[in-house]
Amino acid sequence: MAVGQNQRTRKNDSMLTKTGKARLGPLNSAQLTKLLEASTKPKEKSKILRALSKHKVVVA
């Protein structure tokens, strides 16, 4: 869990996991690319790139 919180004081946020890490699944590709640019950790970057590769590319 996040530091300094317990179950009574923790607010439910569907975009965060129990440990406070961001969920990448519901984000669209524009949001993921913005997050990728802001990220500095290689482990986070690889997770974001993997989530981006799962998105379907639609060409109209």
Backbone torsions as a table, in degrees:
resi	resn	phi	psi	omega
1	MET	NA	166.0	179.1
2	ALA	-66.3	153.4	-175.0
3	VAL	-68.0	134.7	174.1
4	GLY	77.6	17.9	179.2
5	GLN	-128.6	157.2	170.6
6	ASN	-133.2	-175.5	-174.3
7	GLN	-65.1	-29.0	-178.6
8	ARG	-74.5	-35.6	-175.6
9	THR	-96.4	-11.2	-177.3
10	ARG	-78.0	129.1	177.1
11	LYS	-88.0	138.7	178.2
12	ASN	-71.8	124.5	177.1
13	ASP	-130.4	115.9	-175.2
14	SER	-68.8	-16.1	-179.7
15	MET	-90.3	-2.6	178.6
16	LEU	-120.7	150.0	174.3
17	THR	-83.5	179.9	179.9
18	LYS	-62.0	-31.6	-178.7
19	THR	-87.2	-2.7	177.6
20	GLY	96.4	4.3	178.7
21	LYS	-84.8	150.6	-176.2
22	ALA	-75.1	144.0	172.9
23	ARG	-89.2	130.1	-176.4
24	LEU	-96.8	-17.5	-174.4
25	GLY	-58.4	-49.5	-175.9
26	PRO	-78.4	-3.1	-178.9
27	LEU	-78.9	146.5	176.7
28	ASN	-86.8	176.2	-173.3
29	SER	-66.8	-33.1	178.3
30	ALA	-66.1	-41.9	178.6
31	GLN	-66.4	-38.2	180.0
32	LEU	-67.2	-39.6	179.0
33	THR	-67.7	-36.1	176.5
34	LYS	-65.0	-41.2	178.3
35	LEU	-66.1	-36.2	178.7
36	LEU	-64.6	-40.9	178.7
37	GLU	-66.2	-34.0	-177.7
38	ALA	-82.8	-18.7	-175.8
39	SER	-75.6	145.6	179.0
40	THR	-118.4	-22.9	-176.6
41	LYS	-84.0	132.8	180.0
42	PRO	-60.1	-35.2	-179.3
43	LYS	-66.4	-41.2	178.0
44	GLU	-67.1	-40.0	-179.6
45	LYS	-62.1	-40.8	-179.1
46	SER	-67.3	-36.4	177.4
47	LYS	-65.4	-41.3	-179.5
48	ILE	-67.4	-41.6	178.0
49	LEU	-63.1	-38.3	178.0
50	ARG	-66.3	-39.7	177.3
51	ALA	-66.4	-35.7	177.3
52	LEU	-67.1	-36.5	-179.2
53	SER	-70.4	-22.0	178.7
54	LYS	-77.1	-21.2	179.2
55	HIS	-72.3	139.3	178.5
56	LYS	-78.4	137.2	177.1
57	VAL	-93.4	117.5	-178.0
58	VAL	-105.5	120.4	178.3
59	VAL	-110.7	121.7	-177.2
60	ALA	-101.1	NA	NA
